[in-house]
């Protein structure tokens, strides 16, 4: 018995639709992978800029400390004891605390960005899996319709 033209058209249409769903899933997955890569780069750049800013803060603190020591010495004040030593030690503690706060904030922000990148990668994998199952369902549906058309 010859296969009716309608059945062939249904099978061909289902195959094209299934292929299209797989390609769409691949395209979405690639876009998500690219987005994840950009997020990873963003996190790295955030850390790099923060470290540069921290280096600048530490350099400014060293310069300020040197000026303070020079001013104390010019005034005949000893920097080995007393209030001058306390002030210099406090400056050191303040800078160290600020550096710690900045690093903690930067690391938290970078972690949040990287978590988003990981979510994009997982979503990319899920999109591809979903596209495969959708394509499979389309083929089954097309096959069932073609079978029904062939029986008529």
C-alpha positions as a Markdown table, in Angstrom:
| # | Residue | x | y | z |
|---|---|---|---|---|
| 1 | Unk | 0.0 | 0.0 | 0.0 |
| 2 | Unk | 1.3 | 3.4 | -0.9 |
| 3 | Unk | 2.0 | 6.0 | 1.8 |
| 4 | Unk | -0.3 | 9.0 | 1.3 |
| 5 | Unk | 1.3 | 12.3 | 0.5 |
| 6 | Unk | -0.2 | 13.8 | 3.7 |
| 7 | Unk | 1.6 | 11.3 | 5.9 |
| 8 | Unk | 4.9 | 12.1 | 4.2 |
| 9 | Unk | 4.3 | 15.8 | 4.6 |
| 10 | Unk | 3.4 | 15.3 | 8.3 |
| 11 | Unk | 6.6 | 13.3 | 8.9 |
| 12 | Unk | 8.7 | 15.9 | 7.0 |
| 13 | Unk | 7.1 | 18.8 | 8.9 |
| 14 | Unk | 7.7 | 17.0 | 12.2 |
| 15 | Unk | 11.4 | 16.4 | 11.4 |
| 16 | Unk | 11.9 | 20.0 | 10.4 |
| 17 | Unk | 10.2 | 21.2 | 13.5 |
| 18 | Unk | 12.2 | 18.9 | 15.7 |
| 19 | Unk | 15.5 | 20.0 | 14.1 |
| 20 | Unk | 14.4 | 23.6 | 14.6 |
| 21 | Unk | 13.8 | 23.1 | 18.3 |
| 22 | Unk | 17.2 | 21.5 | 18.8 |
| 23 | Unk | 18.9 | 24.4 | 16.9 |
| 24 | Unk | 17.0 | 26.9 | 19.0 |
| 25 | Unk | 18.0 | 25.2 | 22.2 |
| 26 | Unk | 21.7 | 25.2 | 21.0 |
| 27 | Unk | 21.5 | 29.0 | 20.2 |
| 28 | Unk | 19.9 | 29.8 | 23.6 |
| 29 | Unk | 22.6 | 27.6 | 25.3 |
| 30 | Unk | 25.4 | 29.4 | 23.5 |
| 31 | Unk | 24.0 | 32.8 | 24.4 |
| 32 | Unk | 23.8 | 31.7 | 28.1 |
| 33 | Unk | 27.4 | 30.3 | 28.0 |
| 34 | Unk | 28.6 | 33.7 | 26.5 |
| 35 | Unk | 26.7 | 35.6 | 29.2 |
| 36 | Unk | 28.3 | 33.4 | 31.9 |
| 37 | Unk | 31.8 | 34.1 | 30.4 |
| 38 | Unk | 31.1 | 37.8 | 30.5 |
| 39 | Unk | 30.0 | 37.6 | 34.1 |
| 40 | Unk | 33.2 | 35.7 | 35.0 |
| 41 | Unk | 35.3 | 38.4 | 33.3 |
| 42 | Unk | 33.2 | 41.1 | 35.2 |
| 43 | Unk | 34.0 | 39.4 | 38.5 |
| 44 | Unk | 37.7 | 39.2 | 37.7 |
| 45 | Unk | 37.8 | 42.9 | 36.6 |
| 46 | Unk | 36.0 | 43.9 | 39.8 |
| 47 | Unk | 38.6 | 42.2 | 41.9 |
| 48 | Unk | 41.5 | 43.6 | 39.8 |
| 49 | Unk | 40.1 | 47.2 | 40.1 |
| 50 | Unk | 39.6 | 46.8 | 43.8 |
| 51 | Unk | 43.1 | 45.6 | 44.4 |
| 52 | Unk | 44.4 | 48.6 | 42.4 |
| 53 | Unk | 42.3 | 50.9 | 44.6 |
| 54 | Unk | 43.6 | 49.2 | 47.7 |
| 55 | Unk | 47.2 | 49.6 | 46.5 |
| 56 | Unk | 46.5 | 53.3 | 45.9 |
| 57 | Unk | 45.0 | 53.6 | 49.4 |
| 58 | Unk | 48.0 | 52.0 | 51.0 |
| 59 | Unk | 50.4 | 54.2 | 49.0 |
| 60 | Unk | 48.6 | 57.3 | 50.2 |
| 61 | Unk | 48.7 | 56.1 | 53.8 |
| 62 | Unk | 52.4 | 55.4 | 53.5 |
| 63 | Unk | 52.9 | 58.9 | 52.1 |
| 64 | Unk | 50.8 | 60.5 | 54.9 |
| 65 | Unk | 52.7 | 58.5 | 57.5 |
| 66 | Unk | 56.0 | 59.7 | 56.1 |
| 67 | Unk | 54.8 | 63.3 | 56.2 |
| 68 | Unk | 53.6 | 62.8 | 59.8 |
| 69 | Unk | 56.9 | 61.3 | 60.9 |
| 70 | Unk | 58.7 | 64.2 | 59.2 |
| 71 | Unk | 56.5 | 66.8 | 60.9 |
| 72 | Unk | 57.1 | 65.1 | 64.2 |
| 73 | Unk | 60.8 | 65.0 | 63.7 |
| 74 | Unk | 60.9 | 68.6 | 62.5 |
| 75 | Unk | 59.1 | 69.6 | 65.7 |
| 76 | Unk | 61.5 | 67.7 | 67.8 |
| 77 | Unk | 58.9 | 65.1 | 68.8 |
| 78 | Unk | 60.0 | 61.5 | 69.2 |
| 79 | Unk | 58.0 | 59.0 | 67.1 |
| 80 | Unk | 59.2 | 56.1 | 69.2 |
| 81 | Unk | 56.8 | 56.7 | 72.1 |
| 82 | Unk | 53.9 | 58.7 | 73.3 |
| 83 | Unk | 51.1 | 60.2 | 71.4 |
| 84 | Unk | 53.0 | 60.3 | 68.1 |
| 85 | Unk | 53.6 | 56.5 | 68.2 |
| 86 | Unk | 49.9 | 56.0 | 69.1 |
| 87 | Unk | 48.8 | 58.1 | 66.2 |
| 88 | Unk | 51.1 | 56.2 | 63.8 |
| 89 | Unk | 49.9 | 52.9 | 65.1 |
| 90 | Unk | 46.3 | 54.0 | 64.8 |
| 91 | Unk | 46.8 | 55.0 | 61.2 |
| 92 | Unk | 48.2 | 51.6 | 60.4 |
| 93 | Unk | 45.2 | 49.9 | 62.1 |
| 94 | Unk | 42.7 | 52.1 | 60.3 |
| 95 | Unk | 44.2 | 51.4 | 56.9 |
| 96 | Unk | 44.4 | 47.7 | 57.6 |
| 97 | Unk | 40.7 | 47.7 | 58.6 |
| 98 | Unk | 39.7 | 49.6 | 55.5 |
| 99 | Unk | 41.6 | 47.2 | 53.3 |
| 100 | Unk | 39.9 | 44.3 | 54.9 |
| 101 | Unk | 36.5 | 45.8 | 54.5 |
| 102 | Unk | 37.1 | 46.6 | 50.9 |
| 103 | Unk | 38.4 | 43.1 | 50.1 |
| 104 | Unk | 35.4 | 41.5 | 51.9 |
| 105 | Unk | 32.9 | 43.7 | 50.0 |
| 106 | Unk | 34.6 | 43.0 | 46.7 |
| 107 | Unk | 34.8 | 39.3 | 47.2 |
| 108 | Unk | 31.1 | 39.2 | 48.1 |
| 109 | Unk | 30.2 | 41.1 | 45.0 |
| 110 | Unk | 32.5 | 38.9 | 42.8 |
| 111 | Unk | 30.9 | 35.8 | 44.4 |
| 112 | Unk | 27.4 | 37.0 | 43.6 |
| 113 | Unk | 28.4 | 37.6 | 40.0 |
| 114 | Unk | 30.1 | 34.2 | 39.7 |
| 115 | Unk | 27.0 | 32.6 | 41.2 |
| 116 | Unk | 25.0 | 34.2 | 38.4 |
| 117 | Unk | 27.5 | 32.8 | 35.9 |
| 118 | Unk | 27.1 | 29.3 | 37.3 |
| 119 | Unk | 23.3 | 29.6 | 37.1 |
| 120 | Unk | 23.6 | 30.6 | 33.5 |
| 121 | Unk | 25.7 | 27.6 | 32.7 |
| 122 | Unk | 23.2 | 25.3 | 34.5 |
| 123 | Unk | 20.4 | 27.0 | 32.6 |
| 124 | Unk | 22.3 | 26.5 | 29.4 |
| 125 | Unk | 22.5 | 22.7 | 30.0 |
| 126 | Unk | 18.8 | 22.6 | 31.0 |
| 127 | Unk | 17.7 | 24.5 | 27.8 |
| 128 | Unk | 19.6 | 22.0 | 25.7 |
| 129 | Unk | 18.1 | 19.0 | 27.5 |
| 130 | Unk | 14.6 | 20.6 | 27.2 |
| 131 | Unk | 15.1 | 21.2 | 23.5 |
| 132 | Unk | 16.0 | 17.6 | 22.9 |
| 133 | Unk | 12.9 | 16.3 | 24.7 |
| 134 | Unk | 10.7 | 18.8 | 22.9 |
| 135 | Unk | 12.1 | 17.7 | 19.6 |
| 136 | Unk | 11.5 | 14.1 | 20.5 |
| 137 | Unk | 7.9 | 14.9 | 21.5 |
| 138 | Unk | 7.4 | 16.7 | 18.1 |
| 139 | Unk | 8.7 | 13.6 | 16.3 |
| 140 | Unk | 6.3 | 11.3 | 18.2 |
| 141 | Unk | 3.4 | 13.6 | 17.6 |
| 142 | Unk | 4.2 | 13.8 | 13.9 |
| 143 | Unk | 4.6 | 10.1 | 13.7 |
| 144 | Unk | 1.2 | 9.5 | 15.3 |
| 145 | Unk | -0.4 | 12.0 | 13.0 |
| 146 | Unk | 1.3 | 10.4 | 9.9 |
| 147 | Unk | 0.1 | 7.0 | 11.0 |
| 148 | Unk | -3.4 | 8.2 | 11.4 |
| 149 | Unk | -3.3 | 9.9 | 8.0 |
| 150 | Unk | -1.9 | 6.7 | 6.4 |
| 151 | Unk | -4.7 | 4.6 | 7.8 |
| 152 | Unk | -7.4 | 6.8 | 6.0 |
